Amino acid sequence: MIRSLYDWTLSLAASRHALWALAIVAFIESSVFPIPPDVLMVPMILARPRRAFLIAGICTAASVLGGLAGYWIGATLFEQVGRPVLEFYGKDARFDEFSLRYNEYGAWAVLIAGITPFPFKVITILSGSTGLSLPVFVTASIIARGLRFFLVAALLWKFGAPIRDFIERRLNLVFTVCVVLLIGGFALVRYV
């Protein structure tokens, strides 16, 4: 099923409605869809490099709006679905404790999930369910998703098709290593 969704998503890149398709995929990927918008964005930019930053901007805006939808899902459906499950297992008090801790570092969670391969939709829903400050959530989402999509657009705009393999296979690893180094650097400064 995932493969057929992937193929379908890729076929949208060639359609005349590709920008709308990209916006829709970026929107729903931030809350429920399993296929990242990069699958559409990369071939679209390779086909029209002059539109690279427009494409990245649409992808960023739609992804942040989709993140708000995920936030809403977490904020509105948690009480009806999530909390009864926690109560059944006797973990509702622990969730409140977790929420306080999560909200203390929530901006970092949104930033990390927004640029790494970690599913962004998990963090958007979690942010809503814990009541993470909405301005903090939106700001971190704009920074993270913008960094991710505009970096991909810049690389494709500058280097074209030869950089495609690097983006598809190794860019997530590079983002992850950078995040680990950043967090490690903060931890080192804090404890040294």
Secondary structure, DSSP 8 states (H G I E B T S, - for coil): -HHHHHHHHHHHTTSTTHHHHHHHHHHHHTTT-SS-THHHHHHHHHH-GGGHHHHHHHHHHHHHHHHHHHHHHHHHHIIIIIHHHHHHTT-HHHHHHHHHHHHHHHHHHHHHHHHSSS-HHHHHHHHHHHT--HHHHHHHHHHHHHHHHHHHHHHHHHH-GGGHHHHHHHHHHHHHHHHHHHHHHHHHHHH-
